[in-house]
């Protein structure tokens, strides 16, 4: 039994709101055309149009003689508001009881939930946030798998296994990097302690050297004073020294200064 061929889906933006889906389908020769709408303030606002082809996706299409660029359509994960599971909508849900998206309880609905937002519990992974939170690991896995399935042209199951494999590899890398960082931090701390100890030793040696230099300076000063006193004692027996500053100036007599 051969599997049905998958359609190549694309999306075009900027199509006027008065243009119907049948007109877009006929103008582009597509297999399917469906407009994406958005609810804003209880009002349905038309947005882009999804078009599907049996063969390869064209780069551009023309609708009413207007050129539109075709981009690859990557669907977003669909979450049921009743059972909080992915893959179907509330209209096609077969669950018997509803699940609260805030506290994941089956005894009440979201409107009558007595649990505070701070104590929320995800119904899919059990973490502390609402089931509609897009940072949930389950949502990220499905979103990434859909992206890989569309861009690489593989099945959704293979894409999910590939995503899970990459997540495990990233987790092992993060653990190895964290262990390496702790080892590096320990090495840095040990090196800092060693440098501090060496610094204290060098400071002590420098202080000892400074003290020795001070004692040596004092001894040198004492020796210079003794030598100066001896010179002064020798020069006191000699007559006064006459110094000629300039022929135009008067002769000044200066006695030799002595510290004795």
C-alpha positions as CSV (number, residue, x, y, z in Angstrom):
1,X,0.0,0.0,0.0
2,X,1.5,3.3,-1.2
3,X,1.4,6.3,1.1
4,X,-0.5,9.4,-0.1
5,X,1.8,12.0,-1.5
6,X,2.3,15.0,0.8
7,X,1.3,18.4,-0.4
8,X,3.8,21.3,-0.5
9,X,2.3,24.1,1.5
10,X,3.2,27.7,1.3
11,X,1.8,31.0,2.6
12,X,1.2,34.4,0.9
13,X,0.7,37.6,2.7
14,X,-1.1,40.8,1.8
15,X,-4.1,39.3,0.0
16,X,-7.1,41.7,0.2
17,X,-9.9,40.6,2.6
18,X,-12.5,40.7,-0.1
19,X,-10.7,38.0,-2.1
20,X,-12.2,34.6,-1.4
21,X,-10.3,31.3,-1.0
22,X,-11.8,29.9,-4.2
23,X,-10.5,32.9,-6.2
24,X,-7.0,32.4,-4.7
25,X,-7.2,28.7,-5.5
26,X,-8.3,29.3,-9.1
27,X,-5.8,32.1,-9.8
28,X,-2.8,30.1,-8.4
29,X,-3.9,26.7,-9.7
30,X,-3.4,25.3,-6.2
31,X,-4.9,22.2,-4.7
32,X,-6.0,24.0,-1.6
33,X,-6.4,27.5,-0.4
34,X,-7.3,28.5,3.2
35,X,-7.2,31.9,4.8
36,X,-5.7,32.4,8.3
37,X,-7.8,34.5,10.6
38,X,-7.2,36.0,14.0
39,X,-9.6,37.1,16.7
40,X,-9.0,40.6,18.0
41,X,-11.5,42.3,20.4
42,X,-14.3,39.8,19.4
43,X,-13.7,40.6,15.7
44,X,-12.3,38.1,13.1
45,X,-9.4,39.7,11.2
46,X,-8.2,38.0,8.0
47,X,-4.5,37.6,7.6
48,X,-2.4,35.4,5.2
49,X,-3.6,32.6,2.9
50,X,-2.2,29.1,3.0
51,X,-1.9,27.4,-0.5
52,X,-1.0,23.8,-1.3
53,X,0.5,22.2,-4.4
54,X,1.0,18.6,-5.4
55,X,4.4,19.4,-7.0
56,X,7.2,21.7,-5.8
57,X,6.2,25.0,-4.2
58,X,6.5,28.0,-6.6
59,X,8.4,31.0,-5.6
60,X,5.8,33.5,-6.7
61,X,2.1,33.4,-7.6
62,X,-0.3,35.9,-9.2
63,X,-3.7,36.7,-7.8
64,X,-5.8,39.2,-9.9
65,X,-2.6,40.3,-11.8
66,X,-0.8,41.0,-8.5
67,X,2.5,39.3,-7.6
68,X,2.8,37.5,-4.3
69,X,5.9,35.9,-2.8
70,X,5.4,32.3,-1.6
71,X,7.1,31.3,1.7
72,X,7.3,27.9,3.2
73,X,4.4,27.2,5.6
74,X,5.5,25.8,9.0
75,X,2.4,24.9,11.2
76,X,2.4,25.7,14.9
77,X,1.5,23.1,17.5
78,X,-2.2,22.7,18.1
79,X,-3.3,22.3,21.7
80,X,-6.7,21.2,22.8
81,X,-8.3,23.5,25.4
82,X,-10.3,20.6,26.9
83,X,-7.7,17.9,27.6
84,X,-4.6,20.1,27.1
85,X,-3.0,17.6,24.7
86,X,-1.3,18.4,21.4
87,X,-2.4,17.2,18.0
88,X,-6.1,18.1,17.9
89,X,-8.6,20.8,18.6
90,X,-11.4,21.0,21.2
91,X,-14.1,20.2,18.6
92,X,-12.6,16.8,17.9
93,X,-11.6,16.0,21.5
94,X,-12.7,12.6,22.7
95,X,-11.8,13.1,26.4
96,X,-14.5,12.5,28.9
97,X,-13.4,15.1,31.5
98,X,-11.8,18.5,31.0
99,X,-8.4,19.3,32.5
100,X,-7.7,22.7,34.1
101,X,-4.8,24.4,32.2
102,X,-3.6,26.2,35.3
103,X,-3.4,23.4,38.0
104,X,-3.9,20.3,35.7
105,X,-6.9,19.2,37.9
106,X,-9.8,17.2,36.4
107,X,-12.2,18.3,39.2
108,X,-12.9,21.8,38.0
109,X,-12.5,24.0,34.9
110,X,-10.2,27.0,34.3
111,X,-12.9,29.6,35.1
112,X,-13.5,28.2,38.6
113,X,-9.8,27.3,39.4
114,X,-9.0,28.3,43.0
115,X,-5.2,27.9,42.6
116,X,-3.0,31.0,42.4
117,X,-0.8,31.6,39.4
118,X,2.3,31.2,41.5
119,X,1.4,27.6,42.2
120,X,0.5,26.6,38.7
121,X,1.2,23.2,37.3
122,X,1.6,22.2,33.7
123,X,-0.6,19.3,32.6
124,X,2.0,18.0,30.2
125,X,5.4,18.3,32.0
126,X,4.4,19.2,35.6
127,X,6.5,22.3,35.8
128,X,5.4,25.5,37.5
129,X,3.6,27.3,34.7
130,X,0.4,27.2,32.7
131,X,-0.3,24.6,30.1
132,X,-0.6,27.3,27.5
133,X,3.0,28.5,28.2
134,X,5.1,28.3,25.0
135,X,8.3,27.8,26.9
136,X,7.2,24.3,27.9
137,X,9.6,21.6,26.9
138,X,6.8,19.6,25.2
139,X,5.7,22.6,23.2
140,X,9.3,23.3,22.1
141,X,9.9,19.7,21.1
142,X,6.7,19.6,18.9
143,X,7.4,23.0,17.4
144,X,11.0,22.1,16.5
145,X,9.9,18.7,15.1
146,X,7.3,20.4,12.9
147,X,9.9,22.8,11.6
148,X,12.4,20.0,10.8
149,X,9.6,17.8,9.2
150,X,8.6,20.6,6.8
151,X,12.1,21.9,5.9
152,X,13.8,18.5,5.6
153,X,10.8,16.7,4.1
154,X,10.8,13.8,6.7
155,X,8.0,12.3,8.7
156,X,6.9,13.8,12.0
157,X,7.9,10.7,13.9
158,X,11.5,10.9,12.6
159,X,11.6,14.6,13.3
160,X,10.6,14.0,16.9
161,X,13.3,11.3,17.4
162,X,15.8,13.7,15.9
163,X,14.8,16.5,18.2
164,X,14.9,14.3,21.3
165,X,18.4,13.1,20.3
166,X,19.6,16.6,20.0
167,X,18.1,17.5,23.3
168,X,20.0,14.6,25.0
169,X,23.2,15.6,23.3
170,X,22.8,19.2,24.4
171,X,22.1,18.1,28.0
172,X,25.2,16.0,28.1
173,X,27.2,18.9,26.7
174,X,25.8,21.3,29.3
175,X,26.7,18.9,32.1
176,X,30.2,18.3,30.8
177,X,30.7,22.1,30.3
178,X,29.4,22.8,33.8
179,X,31.8,20.2,35.3
180,X,34.7,21.7,33.3
181,X,33.7,25.2,34.5
182,X,33.7,24.0,38.2
183,X,37.2,22.4,37.6
184,X,38.4,25.6,36.1
185,X,37.0,27.6,39.0
186,X,38.7,25.4,41.5
187,X,42.0,25.8,39.6
188,X,41.6,29.5,39.6
189,X,40.8,29.6,43.3
190,X,43.9,27.5,44.0
191,X,46.0,29.7,41.9
192,X,44.6,32.8,43.7
193,X,45.4,31.2,47.1
194,X,49.0,30.4,45.9
195,X,49.5,33.9,44.6
196,X,48.2,35.4,47.9
197,X,50.6,33.2,49.9
198,X,53.5,34.1,47.6
199,X,52.4,37.8,47.9
200,X,52.5,37.6,51.7
201,X,56.0,36.0,51.5
202,X,57.2,38.7,49.1
203,X,55.7,41.4,51.3
204,X,57.6,40.1,54.3
205,X,60.8,39.8,52.4
206,X,60.3,43.3,51.1
207,X,59.7,44.7,54.6
208,X,62.8,43.0,55.8
209,X,64.8,44.5,52.9
210,X,63.4,47.9,53.6
211,X,64.4,47.6,57.3
212,X,67.9,46.6,56.3
213,X,68.2,49.4,53.8
214,X,67.0,51.9,56.5
215,X,69.7,50.6,59.0
216,X,72.3,50.9,56.2
217,X,71.2,54.4,55.4
218,X,71.5,55.4,59.0
219,X,75.0,54.0,59.2
220,X,76.0,55.8,56.1
221,X,74.7,59.1,57.4
222,X,76.6,58.6,60.6
223,X,79.8,57.9,58.7
224,X,79.3,61.0,56.5
225,X,78.7,63.2,59.6
226,X,81.9,61.9,61.1
227,X,83.9,62.6,57.9
228,X,82.4,66.1,57.7
229,X,83.3,66.9,61.3
230,X,86.9,65.8,60.7
231,X,87.1,68.0,57.6
232,X,85.7,71.0,59.5
233,X,88.1,70.5,62.4
234,X,91.0,70.6,59.9
235,X,89.8,73.7,58.1
236,X,89.2,75.8,61.3
237,X,93.0,76.1,61.7
238,X,93.4,77.7,58.3
239,X,92.7,81.4,57.6
240,X,89.5,82.7,56.1
241,X,88.9,82.0,52.4
242,X,88.5,85.0,50.1
243,X,86.2,84.5,47.1
244,X,86.2,86.9,44.2
245,X,82.7,87.0,42.7
246,X,83.3,89.6,39.9
247,X,85.7,92.4,39.4
248,X,83.0,95.1,39.5
249,X,81.6,93.7,42.7
250,X,83.0,94.0,46.1
251,X,85.0,91.2,47.6
252,X,82.9,89.2,50.0
253,X,84.3,87.2,52.8
254,X,82.6,84.0,53.7
255,X,83.5,81.7,56.5
256,X,83.4,78.0,56.0
257,X,80.2,76.7,57.4
258,X,80.8,74.0,59.9
259,X,78.4,71.9,61.9
260,X,80.8,71.6,64.8
